[in-house]
Amino acid sequence: MIQTDIIIIGAGPCGLFTVFEAGLLKLRCHLVDALPQPGGQLTEIYPKKPIYDIPGYPSILAGELVDKLMEQIAPFKPGFTLGERAEGIDQDDEGIFTLTTSRGTQIQAPVIVIAGGLGCFEPRKPPIENITRFEDKGVDYIIRDPEKYHDKSIVIAGGGDSALDWTLHLSEIAKEVLLIHRRREFRAAPDSVEKALQLAQKGKIQLVTEAQAVGLNGNGKLNEVVIKQKEKGSYNQRADYFIPLFGLSPKLGPMANWGLNINKNAIEIDTRDYSTNIPGIYAVGDINTYPGKLKLILCGFHEAAIMVQSAFKIVNPDKKLSFKYTTVNGVTGF
Ligand SMILES: Cc1cc2nc3c(=O)[nH]c(=O)nc-3n(C[C@H](O)[C@H](O)[C@H](O)COP(=O)(O)OP(=O)(O)OC[C@H]3O[C@@H](n4cnc5c(N)ncnc54)[C@H](O)[C@@H]3O)c2cc1C
């Protein structure tokens, strides 16, 4: 059993910065995230996009901001449980919470901070009847390690940036890549579409438009995708992997059943300390809602700074907290 002062659900920018603010008050933190890496939306959706409204940085790439936050919190040695979803909570008579994850990991603390952003990202799946049978047996919704596709036959489905970018990238690694899209036009950046068309002309990839994957065949492991094309009709395409890239849709998930006051998929809080209706549970960042809420990184940072002052009193009911600047006390001298 892992024991800590604060369990933080969500290792996005606001969860990460909570570690820093808590650390200044000598509160230990353990982060849980369903994704395999920290950074939340910044890592998962837009790592290479510049952000212009982080104070002190006229421009910083989202991925770089995550690296800087990780560096900033390193002195406080936070614990991480990644790739596991927070599923359930229990509270004992002394007010200590036990959080259980999707893989059965248990973490105990007197305070929980929910920094779950838009919720857990879940892939949008195409309506193919037996698709779940081939998940991790040839069907992947997220590309984690491109090397896995080395010398393999791949069918990618989708028409957005993700589908086009991976088609271009995997065309250099895989044995063959076929991109299928249900419309004639792609939504992706024109530059990527142009590159894909050129590769198709040279015979390096196949582009099949006005088509859909309608079935999957294989004995235990995928070996064919059934494609239905407007003019050609249905045919079977040999494939080791089928990768539908239709985007990720966030879901509040199990937290919706914890007895928290929820308003349009967000958790209602008291703006005096960002506490929820359950004493000991707080919510910061995109996941919370209150009049005037702005879903911005800098607002989540502010919320974390205010919130830890209140959390301190739960962890240390007998201690007095005196406010100090980092310029006076440094980072670990509080
Ligand atoms: C394209 C794009 C551009 C943007 N540009 C800007 C910008 O310029 N400036 C700006 O300030 N903001 C911008 N934003 C918004 C910004 O990304 C969010 O405000 C920010 O990510 C919120 O941080 P967070 O830590 O609250 O949540 P998130 O970044 O969403 O992280 C939440 C984390 O919680 C995890 N999680 C959720 N539920 C669970 C659970 N049950 N168990 C375990 N883990 C869970 C998720 O996996 C996720 O990693 C942009 C957003 C997008 C999509």
The ligand as an SDF file (V2000), in Angstrom:
LIG
                    3D

 53 58  0  0  0  0  0  0  0  0999 V2000
   -5.1250   22.1540  -28.9080 C   0  0  0  0  0  0  0  0  0  0  0  0
   -5.1520   22.8130  -27.5460 C   0  0  0  0  0  0  0  0  0  0  0  0
   -4.4840   23.9980  -27.3700 C   0  0  0  0  0  0  0  0  0  0  0  0
   -4.4920   24.6280  -26.1040 C   0  0  0  0  0  0  0  0  0  0  0  0
   -3.8110   25.8010  -25.9460 N   0  0  0  0  0  0  0  0  0  0  0  0
   -3.7560   26.3840  -24.7150 C   0  0  0  0  0  0  0  0  0  0  0  0
   -3.0330   27.6030  -24.5050 C   0  0  0  0  0  0  0  0  0  0  0  0
   -2.4720   28.1850  -25.4500 O   0  0  0  0  0  0  0  0  0  0  0  0
   -2.9910   28.1040  -23.2370 N   0  0  0  0  0  0  0  0  0  0  0  0
   -3.6210   27.5180  -22.1630 C   0  0  0  0  0  0  0  0  0  0  0  0
   -3.5260   28.0240  -21.0380 O   0  0  0  0  0  0  0  0  0  0  0  0
   -4.3300   26.3820  -22.3540 N   0  0  0  0  0  0  0  0  0  0  0  0
   -4.4270   25.8100  -23.5750 C   0  0  0  0  0  0  0  0  0  0  0  0
   -5.1600   24.6700  -23.7610 N   0  0  0  0  0  0  0  0  0  0  0  0
   -5.8930   24.1220  -22.6010 C   0  0  0  0  0  0  0  0  0  0  0  0
   -4.9380   23.3820  -21.6600 C   0  0  0  0  0  0  0  0  0  0  0  0
   -4.3120   22.3240  -22.3480 O   0  0  0  0  0  0  0  0  0  0  0  0
   -5.7220   22.8700  -20.4420 C   0  0  0  0  0  0  0  0  0  0  0  0
   -6.2520   23.9870  -19.7560 O   0  0  0  0  0  0  0  0  0  0  0  0
   -4.7980   22.0780  -19.5410 C   0  0  0  0  0  0  0  0  0  0  0  0
   -4.2920   20.9320  -20.1720 O   0  0  0  0  0  0  0  0  0  0  0  0
   -5.5430   21.6660  -18.2680 C   0  0  0  0  0  0  0  0  0  0  0  0
   -4.6460   20.9770  -17.4630 O   0  0  0  0  0  0  0  0  0  0  0  0
   -5.1490   19.9080  -16.4060 P   0  0  0  0  0  0  0  0  0  0  0  0
   -3.9170   19.4630  -15.6730 O   0  0  0  0  0  0  0  0  0  0  0  0
   -6.2840   20.4720  -15.6480 O   0  0  0  0  0  0  0  0  0  0  0  0
   -5.7820   18.7140  -17.2620 O   0  0  0  0  0  0  0  0  0  0  0  0
   -5.2550   17.7970  -18.4630 P   0  0  0  0  0  0  0  0  0  0  0  0
   -4.1300   18.3980  -19.1860 O   0  0  0  0  0  0  0  0  0  0  0  0
   -6.4670   17.4240  -19.2290 O   0  0  0  0  0  0  0  0  0  0  0  0
   -4.7270   16.4920  -17.7070 O   0  0  0  0  0  0  0  0  0  0  0  0
   -5.6220   15.6970  -17.0020 C   0  0  0  0  0  0  0  0  0  0  0  0
   -5.0380   14.3170  -16.8080 C   0  0  0  0  0  0  0  0  0  0  0  0
   -5.8880   13.5780  -15.9280 O   0  0  0  0  0  0  0  0  0  0  0  0
   -5.9170   12.2380  -16.3450 C   0  0  0  0  0  0  0  0  0  0  0  0
   -7.1390   11.6060  -15.8110 N   0  0  0  0  0  0  0  0  0  0  0  0
   -8.4150   12.0090  -15.9420 C   0  0  0  0  0  0  0  0  0  0  0  0
   -9.2450   11.1780  -15.2770 N   0  0  0  0  0  0  0  0  0  0  0  0
   -8.4430   10.2240  -14.7180 C   0  0  0  0  0  0  0  0  0  0  0  0
   -8.7040    9.0790  -13.9040 C   0  0  0  0  0  0  0  0  0  0  0  0
   -9.9430    8.7160  -13.5200 N   0  0  0  0  0  0  0  0  0  0  0  0
   -7.6470    8.3260  -13.5380 N   0  0  0  0  0  0  0  0  0  0  0  0
   -6.3810    8.6540  -13.8980 C   0  0  0  0  0  0  0  0  0  0  0  0
   -6.0880    9.7180  -14.6680 N   0  0  0  0  0  0  0  0  0  0  0  0
   -7.1080   10.5040  -15.0500 C   0  0  0  0  0  0  0  0  0  0  0  0
   -5.9070   12.3200  -17.8660 C   0  0  0  0  0  0  0  0  0  0  0  0
   -5.4090   11.1100  -18.4200 O   0  0  0  0  0  0  0  0  0  0  0  0
   -4.9740   13.4980  -18.1010 C   0  0  0  0  0  0  0  0  0  0  0  0
   -3.6310   13.0990  -18.3030 O   0  0  0  0  0  0  0  0  0  0  0  0
   -5.1880   24.0420  -25.0090 C   0  0  0  0  0  0  0  0  0  0  0  0
   -5.8730   22.8420  -25.2020 C   0  0  0  0  0  0  0  0  0  0  0  0
   -5.8700   22.2220  -26.4470 C   0  0  0  0  0  0  0  0  0  0  0  0
   -6.6000   20.9230  -26.6310 C   0  0  0  0  0  0  0  0  0  0  0  0
  1  2  1  0
  2  3  1  0
  2 52  2  0
  3  4  2  0
  4  5  1  0
  4 50  1  0
  5  6  2  0
  6  7  1  0
  6 13  1  0
  7  8  2  0
  7  9  1  0
  9 10  1  0
 10 11  2  0
 10 12  1  0
 12 13  2  0
 13 14  1  0
 14 15  1  0
 14 50  1  0
 15 16  1  0
 16 17  1  0
 16 18  1  0
 18 19  1  0
 18 20  1  0
 20 21  1  0
 20 22  1  0
 22 23  1  0
 23 24  1  0
 24 25  2  0
 24 26  1  0
 24 27  1  0
 27 28  1  0
 28 29  2  0
 28 30  1  0
 28 31  1  0
 31 32  1  0
 32 33  1  0
 33 34  1  0
 33 48  1  0
 34 35  1  0
 35 36  1  0
 35 46  1  0
 36 37  1  0
 36 45  1  0
 37 38  2  0
 38 39  1  0
 39 40  1  0
 39 45  2  0
 40 41  1  0
 40 42  2  0
 42 43  1  0
 43 44  2  0
 44 45  1  0
 46 47  1  0
 46 48  1  0
 48 49  1  0
 50 51  2  0
 51 52  1  0
 52 53  1  0
M  END
$$$$
